[in-house]
Amino acid sequence: METLTLPWRIFPKTIEAACYNRGRLALLRLGYPLRVTLLKHRGLEVILDKTMWLCVDSNKDDQPILAWREFQIRGRRNLHLPISCELWLYHSYAGLIMGSALDDLDQVLENYALK
């Protein structure tokens, strides 16, 4: 994945274990990087990789919107606990969709797991 511009804001964030685990499982099954189209956010896609989940606007030449990065998984022993990470915002309106985009991604990943 190419180097990104500097983020507008960075926040501490946690991702539910089920969502993170689905993302990792999809990457293991389908390969790196994995591009996922969000169903409830027109034009938005998430590119999943080992170190970052990058949400881009596919209608604007993959302009970065937000990214979940710096996953705290080193020494992880409990697969049911939430994962701490950083949420990098690249667009001024990213804060409005950061929760719903993750929920949308989780739903899409759940459908991948059922296949």
Secondary structure as a PSIPRED ss2 file (coil, helix, strand):
# PSIPRED VFORMAT (PSIPRED V4.0)

   1 M C   1.000  0.000  0.000
   2 E C   1.000  0.000  0.000
   3 T C   1.000  0.000  0.000
   4 L C   1.000  0.000  0.000
   5 T C   1.000  0.000  0.000
   6 L C   1.000  0.000  0.000
   7 P C   1.000  0.000  0.000
   8 W C   1.000  0.000  0.000
   9 R E   0.000  0.000  1.000
  10 I E   0.000  0.000  1.000
  11 F E   0.000  0.000  1.000
  12 P E   0.000  0.000  1.000
  13 K E   0.000  0.000  1.000
  14 T E   0.000  0.000  1.000
  15 I E   0.000  0.000  1.000
  16 E C   1.000  0.000  0.000
  17 A H   0.000  1.000  0.000
  18 A H   0.000  1.000  0.000
  19 C H   0.000  1.000  0.000
  20 Y H   0.000  1.000  0.000
  21 N H   0.000  1.000  0.000
  22 R H   0.000  1.000  0.000
  23 G H   0.000  1.000  0.000
  24 R H   0.000  1.000  0.000
  25 L H   0.000  1.000  0.000
  26 A H   0.000  1.000  0.000
  27 L H   0.000  1.000  0.000
  28 L H   0.000  1.000  0.000
  29 R H   0.000  1.000  0.000
  30 L H   0.000  1.000  0.000
  31 G C   1.000  0.000  0.000
  32 Y C   1.000  0.000  0.000
  33 P C   1.000  0.000  0.000
  34 L E   0.000  0.000  1.000
  35 R E   0.000  0.000  1.000
  36 V E   0.000  0.000  1.000
  37 T E   0.000  0.000  1.000
  38 L C   1.000  0.000  0.000
  39 L C   1.000  0.000  0.000
  40 K C   1.000  0.000  0.000
  41 H C   1.000  0.000  0.000
  42 R C   1.000  0.000  0.000
  43 G C   1.000  0.000  0.000
  44 L E   0.000  0.000  1.000
  45 E E   0.000  0.000  1.000
  46 V E   0.000  0.000  1.000
  47 I E   0.000  0.000  1.000
  48 L E   0.000  0.000  1.000
  49 D C   1.000  0.000  0.000
  50 K C   1.000  0.000  0.000
  51 T C   1.000  0.000  0.000
  52 M E   0.000  0.000  1.000
  53 W E   0.000  0.000  1.000
  54 L E   0.000  0.000  1.000
  55 C E   0.000  0.000  1.000
  56 V E   0.000  0.000  1.000
  57 D E   0.000  0.000  1.000
  58 S H   0.000  1.000  0.000
  59 N H   0.000  1.000  0.000
  60 K H   0.000  1.000  0.000
  61 D C   1.000  0.000  0.000
  62 D C   1.000  0.000  0.000
  63 Q E   0.000  0.000  1.000
  64 P E   0.000  0.000  1.000
  65 I E   0.000  0.000  1.000
  66 L E   0.000  0.000  1.000
  67 A E   0.000  0.000  1.000
  68 W E   0.000  0.000  1.000
  69 R E   0.000  0.000  1.000
  70 E C   1.000  0.000  0.000
  71 F C   1.000  0.000  0.000
  72 Q C   1.000  0.000  0.000
  73 I C   1.000  0.000  0.000
  74 R C   1.000  0.000  0.000
  75 G C   1.000  0.000  0.000
  76 R C   1.000  0.000  0.000
  77 R C   1.000  0.000  0.000
  78 N C   1.000  0.000  0.000
  79 L C   1.000  0.000  0.000
  80 H C   1.000  0.000  0.000
  81 L C   1.000  0.000  0.000
  82 P C   1.000  0.000  0.000
  83 I E   0.000  0.000  1.000
  84 S E   0.000  0.000  1.000
  85 C E   0.000  0.000  1.000
  86 E E   0.000  0.000  1.000
  87 L E   0.000  0.000  1.000
  88 W E   0.000  0.000  1.000
  89 L E   0.000  0.000  1.000
  90 Y C   1.000  0.000  0.000
  91 H C   1.000  0.000  0.000
  92 S C   1.000  0.000  0.000
  93 Y C   1.000  0.000  0.000
  94 A H   0.000  1.000  0.000
  95 G H   0.000  1.000  0.000
  96 L H   0.000  1.000  0.000
  97 I H   0.000  1.000  0.000
  98 M H   0.000  1.000  0.000
  99 G H   0.000  1.000  0.000
 100 S H   0.000  1.000  0.000
 101 A H   0.000  1.000  0.000
 102 L H   0.000  1.000  0.000
 103 D H   0.000  1.000  0.000
 104 D H   0.000  1.000  0.000
 105 L H   0.000  1.000  0.000
 106 D H   0.000  1.000  0.000
 107 Q H   0.000  1.000  0.000
 108 V H   0.000  1.000  0.000
 109 L H   0.000  1.000  0.000
 110 E H   0.000  1.000  0.000
 111 N H   0.000  1.000  0.000
 112 Y H   0.000  1.000  0.000
 113 A H   0.000  1.000  0.000
 114 L H   0.000  1.000  0.000
 115 K C   1.000  0.000  0.000
